[in-house]
Amino acid sequence: MLTQQNNQLPEKFRVIAKDSKDLIYFVENINLSKFFWCYASQTLILGQTIEALVQPPQHPENYPLLIVY
């Protein structure tokens, strides 16, 4: 589901929820209507729409990272 390609373009995401304890976010990929938990390269605000790239996790048990532009 979440893959990174060499020439990947930023996609639009909407922040749906935040887990303050683990500092992770539940986001929607607006273009694909897909939802997932992730870390973010900067602090996000609930309801915010952002452009970002998805960096897959290095280990399967971790969350992906949204690199926000």
PDB file of N, H, CA, C and O in Angstrom:
ATOM      1  N   MET A   1       0.829  -1.195   0.000  1.00  0.00           N
ATOM      2  CA  MET A   1       0.000   0.000   0.000  1.00  0.00           C
ATOM      3  C   MET A   1       0.867   1.251   0.000  1.00  0.00           C
ATOM      4  O   MET A   1       0.640   2.152  -0.807  1.00  0.00           O
ATOM      5  N   LEU A   2       1.842   1.325   0.875  1.00  0.00           N
ATOM      6  H   LEU A   2       2.027   0.592   1.530  1.00  0.00           H
ATOM      7  CA  LEU A   2       2.666   2.515   0.980  1.00  0.00           C
ATOM      8  C   LEU A   2       4.042   2.219   0.409  1.00  0.00           C
ATOM      9  O   LEU A   2       4.840   1.522   1.034  1.00  0.00           O
ATOM     10  N   THR A   3       4.319   2.741  -0.764  1.00  0.00           N
ATOM     11  H   THR A   3       3.670   3.307  -1.272  1.00  0.00           H
ATOM     12  CA  THR A   3       5.617   2.524  -1.375  1.00  0.00           C
ATOM     13  C   THR A   3       6.183   3.850  -1.809  1.00  0.00           C
ATOM     14  O   THR A   3       5.457   4.808  -2.073  1.00  0.00           O
ATOM     15  N   GLN A   4       7.508   3.884  -1.877  1.00  0.00           N
ATOM     16  H   GLN A   4       8.098   3.106  -1.662  1.00  0.00           H
ATOM     17  CA  GLN A   4       8.169   5.099  -2.314  1.00  0.00           C
ATOM     18  C   GLN A   4       8.901   4.803  -3.610  1.00  0.00           C
ATOM     19  O   GLN A   4       9.605   3.799  -3.712  1.00  0.00           O
ATOM     20  N   GLN A   5       8.742   5.661  -4.589  1.00  0.00           N
ATOM     21  H   GLN A   5       8.170   6.478  -4.506  1.00  0.00           H
ATOM     22  CA  GLN A   5       9.412   5.506  -5.859  1.00  0.00           C
ATOM     23  C   GLN A   5      10.428   6.618  -5.996  1.00  0.00           C
ATOM     24  O   GLN A   5      10.327   7.640  -5.317  1.00  0.00           O
ATOM     25  N   ASN A   6      11.413   6.431  -6.872  1.00  0.00           N
ATOM     26  H   ASN A   6      11.495   5.601  -7.424  1.00  0.00           H
ATOM     27  CA  ASN A   6      12.494   7.401  -7.031  1.00  0.00           C
ATOM     28  C   ASN A   6      11.992   8.800  -7.361  1.00  0.00           C
ATOM     29  O   ASN A   6      12.483   9.777  -6.796  1.00  0.00           O
ATOM     30  N   ASN A   7      11.040   8.913  -8.249  1.00  0.00           N
ATOM     31  H   ASN A   7      10.641   8.119  -8.708  1.00  0.00           H
ATOM     32  CA  ASN A   7      10.541  10.222  -8.678  1.00  0.00           C
ATOM     33  C   ASN A   7       9.141  10.472  -8.138  1.00  0.00           C
ATOM     34  O   ASN A   7       8.289  11.010  -8.845  1.00  0.00           O
ATOM     35  N   GLN A   8       8.903  10.096  -6.919  1.00  0.00           N
ATOM     36  H   GLN A   8       9.595   9.659  -6.344  1.00  0.00           H
ATOM     37  CA  GLN A   8       7.589  10.242  -6.308  1.00  0.00           C
ATOM     38  C   GLN A   8       7.235  11.720  -6.139  1.00  0.00           C
ATOM     39  O   GLN A   8       8.062  12.524  -5.709  1.00  0.00           O
ATOM     40  N   LEU A   9       6.005  12.058  -6.482  1.00  0.00           N
ATOM     41  H   LEU A   9       5.333  11.404  -6.832  1.00  0.00           H
ATOM     42  CA  LEU A   9       5.516  13.422  -6.317  1.00  0.00           C
ATOM     43  C   LEU A   9       4.754  13.531  -5.003  1.00  0.00           C
ATOM     44  O   LEU A   9       4.164  12.551  -4.549  1.00  0.00           O
ATOM     45  N   PRO A  10       4.758  14.714  -4.385  1.00  0.00           N
ATOM     46  CA  PRO A  10       3.980  14.895  -3.151  1.00  0.00           C
ATOM     47  C   PRO A  10       2.501  14.631  -3.403  1.00  0.00           C
ATOM     48  O   PRO A  10       1.982  14.915  -4.483  1.00  0.00           O
ATOM     49  N   GLU A  11       1.830  14.086  -2.393  1.00  0.00           N
ATOM     50  H   GLU A  11       2.251  13.855  -1.516  1.00  0.00           H
ATOM     51  CA  GLU A  11       0.404  13.829  -2.459  1.00  0.00           C
ATOM     52  C   GLU A  11      -0.290  14.634  -1.374  1.00  0.00           C
ATOM     53  O   GLU A  11       0.357  15.120  -0.447  1.00  0.00           O
ATOM     54  N   LYS A  12      -1.601  14.777  -1.488  1.00  0.00           N
ATOM     55  H   LYS A  12      -2.127  14.383  -2.242  1.00  0.00           H
ATOM     56  CA  LYS A  12      -2.385  15.534  -0.495  1.00  0.00           C
ATOM     57  C   LYS A  12      -2.920  14.584   0.570  1.00  0.00           C
ATOM     58  O   LYS A  12      -3.444  13.511   0.268  1.00  0.00           O
ATOM     59  N   PHE A  13      -2.773  15.008   1.828  1.00  0.00           N
ATOM     60  H   PHE A  13      -2.347  15.879   2.074  1.00  0.00           H
ATOM     61  CA  PHE A  13      -3.237  14.239   2.966  1.00  0.00           C
ATOM     62  C   PHE A  13      -4.028  15.145   3.894  1.00  0.00           C
ATOM     63  O   PHE A  13      -3.765  16.344   3.979  1.00  0.00           O
ATOM     64  N   ARG A  14      -4.996  14.566   4.588  1.00  0.00           N
ATOM     65  H   ARG A  14      -5.210  13.592   4.518  1.00  0.00           H
ATOM     66  CA  ARG A  14      -5.772  15.286   5.600  1.00  0.00           C
ATOM     67  C   ARG A  14      -5.522  14.604   6.941  1.00  0.00           C
ATOM     68  O   ARG A  14      -5.571  13.378   7.044  1.00  0.00           O
ATOM     69  N   VAL A  15      -5.253  15.412   7.967  1.00  0.00           N
ATOM     70  H   VAL A  15      -5.213  16.408   7.883  1.00  0.00           H
ATOM     71  CA  VAL A  15      -4.993  14.891   9.307  1.00  0.00           C
ATOM     72  C   VAL A  15      -6.339  14.629   9.985  1.00  0.00           C
ATOM     73  O   VAL A  15      -7.133  15.549  10.181  1.00  0.00           O
ATOM     74  N   ILE A  16      -6.586  13.367  10.341  1.00  0.00           N
ATOM     75  H   ILE A  16      -5.941  12.619  10.182  1.00  0.00           H
ATOM     76  CA  ILE A  16      -7.861  12.950  10.920  1.00  0.00           C
ATOM     77  C   ILE A  16      -7.781  12.871  12.447  1.00  0.00           C
ATOM     78  O   ILE A  16      -8.710  13.286  13.140  1.00  0.00           O
ATOM     79  N   ALA A  17      -6.673  12.338  12.972  1.00  0.00           N
ATOM     80  H   ALA A  17      -5.919  12.000  12.409  1.00  0.00           H
ATOM     81  CA  ALA A  17      -6.532  12.146  14.423  1.00  0.00           C
ATOM     82  C   ALA A  17      -5.064  12.195  14.801  1.00  0.00           C
ATOM     83  O   ALA A  17      -4.181  12.060  13.953  1.00  0.00           O
ATOM     84  N   LYS A  18      -4.817  12.390  16.097  1.00  0.00           N
ATOM     85  H   LYS A  18      -5.534  12.499  16.786  1.00  0.00           H
ATOM     86  CA  LYS A  18      -3.457  12.454  16.627  1.00  0.00           C
ATOM     87  C   LYS A  18      -3.386  11.639  17.906  1.00  0.00           C
ATOM     88  O   LYS A  18      -4.268  11.733  18.760  1.00  0.00           O
ATOM     89  N   ASP A  19      -2.344  10.846  18.037  1.00  0.00           N
ATOM     90  H   ASP A  19      -1.628  10.770  17.344  1.00  0.00           H
ATOM     91  CA  ASP A  19      -2.067  10.126  19.273  1.00  0.00           C
ATOM     92  C   ASP A  19      -0.911  10.860  19.948  1.00  0.00           C
ATOM     93  O   ASP A  19       0.250  10.660  19.594  1.00  0.00           O
ATOM     94  N   SER A  20      -1.233  11.703  20.912  1.00  0.00           N
ATOM     95  H   SER A  20      -2.177  11.866  21.200  1.00  0.00           H
ATOM     96  CA  SER A  20      -0.223  12.544  21.562  1.00  0.00           C
ATOM     97  C   SER A  20       0.803  11.731  22.330  1.00  0.00           C
ATOM     98  O   SER A  20       1.953  12.148  22.461  1.00  0.00           O
ATOM     99  N   LYS A  21       0.400  10.579  22.835  1.00  0.00           N
ATOM    100  H   LYS A  21      -0.534  10.240  22.728  1.00  0.00           H
ATOM    101  CA  LYS A  21       1.331   9.742  23.603  1.00  0.00           C
ATOM    102  C   LYS A  21       2.461   9.222  22.713  1.00  0.00           C
ATOM    103  O   LYS A  21       3.632   9.307  23.080  1.00  0.00           O
ATOM    104  N   ASP A  22       2.108   8.685  21.544  1.00  0.00           N
ATOM    105  H   ASP A  22       1.156   8.616  21.245  1.00  0.00           H
ATOM    106  CA  ASP A  22       3.103   8.102  20.648  1.00  0.00           C
ATOM    107  C   ASP A  22       3.565   9.069  19.555  1.00  0.00           C
ATOM    108  O   ASP A  22       4.446   8.731  18.764  1.00  0.00           O
ATOM    109  N   LEU A  23       2.977  10.269  19.506  1.00  0.00           N
ATOM    110  H   LEU A  23       2.262  10.544  20.149  1.00  0.00           H
ATOM    111  CA  LEU A  23       3.297  11.279  18.499  1.00  0.00           C
ATOM    112  C   LEU A  23       3.106  10.753  17.079  1.00  0.00           C
ATOM    113  O   LEU A  23       3.958  10.948  16.211  1.00  0.00           O
ATOM    114  N   ILE A  24       1.971  10.081  16.856  1.00  0.00           N
ATOM    115  H   ILE A  24       1.279   9.923  17.561  1.00  0.00           H
ATOM    116  CA  ILE A  24       1.631   9.602  15.526  1.00  0.00           C
ATOM    117  C   ILE A  24       0.302  10.214  15.092  1.00  0.00           C
ATOM    118  O   ILE A  24      -0.484  10.688  15.912  1.00  0.00           O
ATOM    119  N   TYR A  25       0.077  10.189  13.788  1.00  0.00           N
ATOM    120  H   TYR A  25       0.715   9.804  13.122  1.00  0.00           H
ATOM    121  CA  TYR A  25      -1.112  10.806  13.207  1.00  0.00           C
ATOM    122  C   TYR A  25      -1.868   9.790  12.355  1.00  0.00           C
ATOM    123  O   TYR A  25      -1.265   8.921  11.726  1.00  0.00           O
ATOM    124  N   PHE A  26      -3.196   9.910  12.343  1.00  0.00           N
ATOM    125  H   PHE A  26      -3.686  10.616  12.855  1.00  0.00           H
ATOM    126  CA  PHE A  26      -4.046   9.123  11.456  1.00  0.00           C
ATOM    127  C   PHE A  26      -4.416  10.054  10.319  1.00  0.00           C
ATOM    128  O   PHE A  26      -5.054  11.084  10.540  1.00  0.00           O
ATOM    129  N   VAL A  27      -4.022   9.702   9.102  1.00  0.00           N
ATOM    130  H   VAL A  27      -3.505   8.865   8.922  1.00  0.00           H
ATOM    131  CA  VAL A  27      -4.214  10.597   7.957  1.00  0.00           C
ATOM    132  C   VAL A  27      -4.968   9.891   6.841  1.00  0.00           C
ATOM    133  O   VAL A  27      -5.011   8.664   6.764  1.00  0.00           O
ATOM    134  N   GLU A  28      -5.560  10.713   5.979  1.00  0.00           N
ATOM    135  H   GLU A  28      -5.525  11.711   6.042  1.00  0.00           H
ATOM    136  CA  GLU A  28      -6.225  10.222   4.780  1.00  0.00           C
ATOM    137  C   GLU A  28      -5.452  10.709   3.565  1.00  0.00           C
ATOM    138  O   GLU A  28      -5.177  11.901   3.435  1.00  0.00           O
ATOM    139  N   ASN A  29      -5.103   9.790   2.677  1.00  0.00           N
ATOM    140  H   ASN A  29      -5.327   8.821   2.782  1.00  0.00           H
ATOM    141  CA  ASN A  29      -4.580  10.176   1.382  1.00  0.00           C
ATOM    142  C   ASN A  29      -5.796  10.602   0.567  1.00  0.00           C
ATOM    143  O   ASN A  29      -6.601   9.756   0.176  1.00  0.00           O
ATOM    144  N   ILE A  30      -5.940  11.884   0.310  1.00  0.00           N
ATOM    145  H   ILE A  30      -5.286  12.571   0.628  1.00  0.00           H
ATOM    146  CA  ILE A  30      -7.142  12.430  -0.319  1.00  0.00           C
ATOM    147  C   ILE A  30      -7.343  11.872  -1.726  1.00  0.00           C
ATOM    148  O   ILE A  30      -8.474  11.601  -2.130  1.00  0.00           O
ATOM    149  N   ASN A  31      -6.258  11.700  -2.470  1.00  0.00           N
ATOM    150  H   ASN A  31      -5.339  11.920  -2.143  1.00  0.00           H
ATOM    151  CA  ASN A  31      -6.378  11.213  -3.848  1.00  0.00           C
ATOM    152  C   ASN A  31      -6.829   9.761  -3.913  1.00  0.00           C
ATOM    153  O   ASN A  31      -7.581   9.388  -4.814  1.00  0.00           O
ATOM    154  N   LEU A  32      -6.380   8.937  -2.970  1.00  0.00           N
ATOM    155  H   LEU A  32      -5.770   9.240  -2.238  1.00  0.00           H
ATOM    156  CA  LEU A  32      -6.658   7.501  -3.008  1.00  0.00           C
ATOM    157  C   LEU A  32      -7.736   7.062  -2.020  1.00  0.00           C
ATOM    158  O   LEU A  32      -8.148   5.903  -2.034  1.00  0.00           O
ATOM    159  N   SER A  33      -8.195   7.969  -1.166  1.00  0.00           N
ATOM    160  H   SER A  33      -7.859   8.911  -1.155  1.00  0.00           H
ATOM    161  CA  SER A  33      -9.153   7.640  -0.105  1.00  0.00           C
ATOM    162  C   SER A  33      -8.663   6.471   0.748  1.00  0.00           C
ATOM    163  O   SER A  33      -9.434   5.571   1.083  1.00  0.00           O
ATOM    164  N   LYS A  34      -7.376   6.491   1.094  1.00  0.00           N
ATOM    165  H   LYS A  34      -6.749   7.222   0.822  1.00  0.00           H
ATOM    166  CA  LYS A  34      -6.762   5.477   1.965  1.00  0.00           C
ATOM    167  C   LYS A  34      -6.392   6.145   3.286  1.00  0.00           C
ATOM    168  O   LYS A  34      -5.969   7.300   3.312  1.00  0.00           O
ATOM    169  N   PHE A  35      -6.558   5.405   4.380  1.00  0.00           N
ATOM    170  H   PHE A  35      -6.902   4.466   4.359  1.00  0.00           H
ATOM    171  CA  PHE A  35      -6.288   5.913   5.715  1.00  0.00           C
ATOM    172  C   PHE A  35      -5.191   5.079   6.357  1.00  0.00           C
ATOM    173  O   PHE A  35      -5.126   3.868   6.148  1.00  0.00           O
ATOM    174  N   PHE A  36      -4.310   5.736   7.153  1.00  0.00           N
ATOM    175  H   PHE A  36      -4.363   6.720   7.323  1.00  0.00           H
ATOM    176  CA  PHE A  36      -3.257   5.002   7.854  1.00  0.00           C
ATOM    177  C   PHE A  36      -2.649   5.863   8.963  1.00  0.00           C
ATOM    178  O   PHE A  36      -2.770   7.088   8.962  1.00  0.00           O
ATOM    179  N   TRP A  37      -1.994   5.188   9.904  1.00  0.00           N
ATOM    180  H   TRP A  37      -1.896   4.193   9.904  1.00  0.00           H
ATOM    181  CA  TRP A  37      -1.246   5.854  10.970  1.00  0.00           C
ATOM    182  C   TRP A  37       0.179   6.095  10.493  1.00  0.00           C
ATOM    183  O   TRP A  37       0.734   5.284   9.751  1.00  0.00           O
ATOM    184  N   CYS A  38       0.780   7.219  10.922  1.00  0.00           N
ATOM    185  H   CYS A  38       0.329   7.878  11.525  1.00  0.00           H
ATOM    186  CA  CYS A  38       2.144   7.532  10.501  1.00  0.00           C
ATOM    187  C   CYS A  38       2.786   8.538  11.459  1.00  0.00           C
ATOM    188  O   CYS A  38       2.112   9.178  12.267  1.00  0.00           O
ATOM    189  N   TYR A  39       4.092   8.652  11.342  1.00  0.00           N
ATOM    190  H   TYR A  39       4.639   8.132  10.685  1.00  0.00           H
ATOM    191  CA  TYR A  39       4.829   9.747  11.962  1.00  0.00           C
ATOM    192  C   TYR A  39       4.857  10.888  10.952  1.00  0.00           C
ATOM    193  O   TYR A  39       4.536  10.681   9.782  1.00  0.00           O
ATOM    194  N   ALA A  40       5.236  12.089  11.385  1.00  0.00           N
ATOM    195  H   ALA A  40       5.497  12.257  12.335  1.00  0.00           H
ATOM    196  CA  ALA A  40       5.344  13.225  10.467  1.00  0.00           C
ATOM    197  C   ALA A  40       6.646  13.970  10.727  1.00  0.00           C
ATOM    198  O   ALA A  40       7.152  13.983  11.849  1.00  0.00           O
ATOM    199  N   SER A  41       7.179  14.583   9.690  1.00  0.00           N
ATOM    200  H   SER A  41       6.769  14.573   8.779  1.00  0.00           H
ATOM    201  CA  SER A  41       8.437  15.316   9.801  1.00  0.00           C
ATOM    202  C   SER A  41       8.279  16.654  10.514  1.00  0.00           C
ATOM    203  O   SER A  41       9.269  17.320  10.816  1.00  0.00           O
ATOM    204  N   GLN A  42       7.039  17.049  10.783  1.00  0.00           N
ATOM    205  H   GLN A  42       6.234  16.508  10.538  1.00  0.00           H
ATOM    206  CA  GLN A  42       6.773  18.266  11.552  1.00  0.00           C
ATOM    207  C   GLN A  42       5.437  18.101  12.267  1.00  0.00           C
ATOM    208  O   GLN A  42       4.668  17.192  11.955  1.00  0.00           O
ATOM    209  N   THR A  43       5.165  18.975  13.218  1.00  0.00           N
ATOM    210  H   THR A  43       5.790  19.714  13.471  1.00  0.00           H
ATOM    211  CA  THR A  43       3.920  18.920  13.969  1.00  0.00           C
ATOM    212  C   THR A  43       2.745  19.249  13.046  1.00  0.00           C
ATOM    213  O   THR A  43       2.792  20.213  12.283  1.00  0.00           O
ATOM    214  N   LEU A  44       1.692  18.431  13.127  1.00  0.00           N
ATOM    215  H   LEU A  44       1.654  17.647  13.747  1.00  0.00           H
ATOM    216  CA  LEU A  44       0.507  18.628  12.302  1.00  0.00           C
ATOM    217  C   LEU A  44      -0.677  19.026  13.170  1.00  0.00           C
ATOM    218  O   LEU A  44      -0.685  18.780  14.376  1.00  0.00           O
ATOM    219  N   ILE A  45      -1.678  19.644  12.547  1.00  0.00           N
ATOM    220  H   ILE A  45      -1.671  19.844  11.568  1.00  0.00           H
ATOM    221  CA  ILE A  45      -2.872  20.113  13.231  1.00  0.00           C
ATOM    222  C   ILE A  45      -4.067  19.310  12.722  1.00  0.00           C
ATOM    223  O   ILE A  45      -4.183  19.055  11.523  1.00  0.00           O
ATOM    224  N   LEU A  46      -4.944  18.918  13.623  1.00  0.00           N
ATOM    225  H   LEU A  46      -4.851  19.125  14.597  1.00  0.00           H
ATOM    226  CA  LEU A  46      -6.141  18.180  13.233  1.00  0.00           C
ATOM    227  C   LEU A  46      -6.933  18.957  12.183  1.00  0.00           C
ATOM    228  O   LEU A  46      -7.148  20.162  12.320  1.00  0.00           O
ATOM    229  N   GLY A  47      -7.362  18.255  11.135  1.00  0.00           N
ATOM    230  H   GLY A  47      -7.188  17.276  11.024  1.00  0.00           H
ATOM    231  CA  GLY A  47      -8.124  18.878  10.064  1.00  0.00           C
ATOM    232  C   GLY A  47      -7.264  19.515   8.987  1.00  0.00           C
ATOM    233  O   GLY A  47      -7.772  19.887   7.929  1.00  0.00           O
ATOM    234  N   GLN A  48      -5.987  19.644   9.238  1.00  0.00           N
ATOM    235  H   GLN A  48      -5.574  19.342  10.098  1.00  0.00           H
ATOM    236  CA  GLN A  48      -5.069  20.277   8.301  1.00  0.00           C
ATOM    237  C   GLN A  48      -4.923  19.424   7.037  1.00  0.00           C
ATOM    238  O   GLN A  48      -4.902  18.195   7.111  1.00  0.00           O
ATOM    239  N   THR A  49      -4.822  20.081   5.880  1.00  0.00           N
ATOM    240  H   THR A  49      -4.839  21.079   5.820  1.00  0.00           H
ATOM    241  CA  THR A  49      -4.508  19.411   4.618  1.00  0.00           C
ATOM    242  C   THR A  49      -3.077  19.777   4.261  1.00  0.00           C
ATOM    243  O   THR A  49      -2.700  20.949   4.267  1.00  0.00           O
ATOM    244  N   ILE A  50      -2.279  18.745   3.949  1.00  0.00           N
ATOM    245  H   ILE A  50      -2.585  17.793   3.944  1.00  0.00           H
ATOM    246  CA  ILE A  50      -0.859  18.959   3.677  1.00  0.00           C
ATOM    247  C   ILE A  50      -0.447  18.265   2.394  1.00  0.00           C
ATOM    248  O   ILE A  50      -1.145  17.376   1.906  1.00  0.00           O
ATOM    249  N   GLU A  51       0.686  18.673   1.852  1.00  0.00           N
ATOM    250  H   GLU A  51       1.253  19.395   2.248  1.00  0.00           H
ATOM    251  CA  GLU A  51       1.334  17.949   0.764  1.00  0.00           C
ATOM    252  C   GLU A  51       2.543  17.268   1.360  1.00  0.00           C
ATOM    253  O   GLU A  51       3.322  17.888   2.084  1.00  0.00           O
ATOM    254  N   ALA A  52       2.704  15.975   1.053  1.00  0.00           N
ATOM    255  H   ALA A  52       2.071  15.471   0.464  1.00  0.00           H
ATOM    256  CA  ALA A  52       3.789  15.217   1.662  1.00  0.00           C
ATOM    257  C   ALA A  52       4.131  14.000   0.819  1.00  0.00           C
ATOM    258  O   ALA A  52       3.370  13.580  -0.053  1.00  0.00           O
ATOM    259  N   LEU A  53       5.296  13.451   1.109  1.00  0.00           N
ATOM    260  H   LEU A  53       5.914  13.791   1.818  1.00  0.00           H
ATOM    261  CA  LEU A  53       5.725  12.165   0.562  1.00  0.00           C
ATOM    262  C   LEU A  53       5.660  11.141   1.673  1.00  0.00           C
ATOM    263  O   LEU A  53       5.837  11.480   2.843  1.00  0.00           O
ATOM    264  N   VAL A  54       5.408   9.892   1.322  1.00  0.00           N
ATOM    265  H   VAL A  54       5.264   9.617   0.371  1.00  0.00           H
ATOM    266  CA  VAL A  54       5.376   8.813   2.305  1.00  0.00           C
ATOM    267  C   VAL A  54       6.686   8.044   2.214  1.00  0.00           C
ATOM    268  O   VAL A  54       7.048   7.529   1.156  1.00  0.00           O
ATOM    269  N   GLN A  55       7.390   7.975   3.338  1.00  0.00           N
ATOM    270  H   GLN A  55       7.096   8.393   4.198  1.00  0.00           H
ATOM    271  CA  GLN A  55       8.599   7.160   3.422  1.00  0.00           C
ATOM    272  C   GLN A  55       8.235   5.880   4.163  1.00  0.00           C
ATOM    273  O   GLN A  55       7.857   5.936   5.333  1.00  0.00           O
ATOM    274  N   PRO A  56       8.342   4.722   3.502  1.00  0.00           N
ATOM    275  CA  PRO A  56       7.982   3.464   4.164  1.00  0.00           C
ATOM    276  C   PRO A  56       8.851   3.223   5.395  1.00  0.00           C
ATOM    277  O   PRO A  56       9.978   3.714   5.459  1.00  0.00           O
ATOM    278  N   PRO A  57       8.343   2.476   6.369  1.00  0.00           N
ATOM    279  CA  PRO A  57       9.136   2.191   7.570  1.00  0.00           C
ATOM    280  C   PRO A  57      10.294   1.246   7.244  1.00  0.00           C
ATOM    281  O   PRO A  57      10.212   0.443   6.314  1.00  0.00           O
ATOM    282  N   GLN A  58      11.373   1.356   8.026  1.00  0.00           N
ATOM    283  H   GLN A  58      11.439   2.008   8.781  1.00  0.00           H
ATOM    284  CA  GLN A  58      12.518   0.464   7.837  1.00  0.00           C
ATOM    285  C   GLN A  58      12.225  -0.924   8.383  1.00  0.00           C
ATOM    286  O   GLN A  58      12.799  -1.911   7.923  1.00  0.00           O
ATOM    287  N   HIS A  59      11.324  -1.001   9.373  1.00  0.00           N
ATOM    288  H   HIS A  59      10.858  -0.199   9.747  1.00  0.00           H
ATOM    289  CA  HIS A  59      10.926  -2.272   9.965  1.00  0.00           C
ATOM    290  C   HIS A  59       9.412  -2.399   9.852  1.00  0.00           C
ATOM    291  O   HIS A  59       8.699  -1.417  10.058  1.00  0.00           O
ATOM    292  N   PRO A  60       8.907  -3.585   9.530  1.00  0.00           N
ATOM    293  CA  PRO A  60       7.461  -3.766   9.311  1.00  0.00           C
ATOM    294  C   PRO A  60       6.585  -3.388  10.500  1.00  0.00           C
ATOM    295  O   PRO A  60       5.422  -3.032  10.311  1.00  0.00           O
ATOM    296  N   GLU A  61       7.111  -3.458  11.714  1.00  0.00           N
ATOM    297  H   GLU A  61       8.056  -3.748  11.868  1.00  0.00           H
ATOM    298  CA  GLU A  61       6.291  -3.144  12.882  1.00  0.00           C
ATOM    299  C   GLU A  61       6.214  -1.640  13.169  1.00  0.00           C
ATOM    300  O   GLU A  61       5.489  -1.224  14.073  1.00  0.00           O
ATOM    301  N   ASN A  62       6.946  -0.828  12.419  1.00  0.00           N
ATOM    302  H   ASN A  62       7.535  -1.165  11.685  1.00  0.00           H
ATOM    303  CA  ASN A  62       6.925   0.624  12.602  1.00  0.00           C
ATOM    304  C   ASN A  62       5.929   1.288  11.654  1.00  0.00           C
ATOM    305  O   ASN A  62       5.419   0.660  10.727  1.00  0.00           O
ATOM    306  N   TYR A  63       5.666   2.561  11.905  1.00  0.00           N
ATOM    307  H   TYR A  63       6.081   3.071  12.658  1.00  0.00           H
ATOM    308  CA  TYR A  63       4.775   3.351  11.054  1.00  0.00           C
ATOM    309  C   TYR A  63       5.585   4.053   9.966  1.00  0.00           C
ATOM    310  O   TYR A  63       6.772   4.314  10.162  1.00  0.00           O
ATOM    311  N   PRO A  64       4.972   4.363   8.825  1.00  0.00           N
ATOM    312  CA  PRO A  64       5.654   5.153   7.808  1.00  0.00           C
ATOM    313  C   PRO A  64       5.840   6.596   8.285  1.00  0.00           C
ATOM    314  O   PRO A  64       5.251   7.013   9.282  1.00  0.00           O
ATOM    315  N   LEU A  65       6.652   7.337   7.569  1.00  0.00           N
ATOM    316  H   LEU A  65       7.131   6.998   6.758  1.00  0.00           H
ATOM    317  CA  LEU A  65       6.919   8.741   7.885  1.00  0.00           C
ATOM    318  C   LEU A  65       6.387   9.613   6.761  1.00  0.00           C
ATOM    319  O   LEU A  65       6.674   9.369   5.589  1.00  0.00           O
ATOM    320  N   LEU A  66       5.610  10.633   7.122  1.00  0.00           N
ATOM    321  H   LEU A  66       5.377  10.830   8.074  1.00  0.00           H
ATOM    322  CA  LEU A  66       5.176  11.636   6.139  1.00  0.00           C
ATOM    323  C   LEU A  66       6.212  12.743   6.143  1.00  0.00           C
ATOM    324  O   LEU A  66       6.468  13.367   7.173  1.00  0.00           O
ATOM    325  N   ILE A  67       6.808  12.981   4.977  1.00  0.00           N
ATOM    326  H   ILE A  67       6.600  12.474   4.141  1.00  0.00           H
ATOM    327  CA  ILE A  67       7.756  14.081   4.834  1.00  0.00           C
ATOM    328  C   ILE A  67       6.961  15.252   4.261  1.00  0.00           C
ATOM    329  O   ILE A  67       6.596  15.268   3.086  1.00  0.00           O
ATOM    330  N   VAL A  68       6.707  16.225   5.124  1.00  0.00           N
ATOM    331  H   VAL A  68       7.004  16.212   6.079  1.00  0.00           H
ATOM    332  CA  VAL A  68       5.802  17.334   4.794  1.00  0.00           C
ATOM    333  C   VAL A  68       6.557  18.430   4.058  1.00  0.00           C
ATOM    334  O   VAL A  68       7.686  18.771   4.412  1.00  0.00           O
ATOM    335  N   TYR A  69       5.903  18.987   3.011  1.00  0.00           N
ATOM    336  H   TYR A  69       4.986  18.710   2.724  1.00  0.00           H
ATOM    337  CA  TYR A  69       6.472  20.103   2.253  1.00  0.00           C
ATOM    338  C   TYR A  69       5.879  21.400   2.691  1.00  0.00           C
ATOM    339  O   TYR A  69       6.238  22.453   2.163  1.00  0.00           O
TER     340      TYR A  69
END
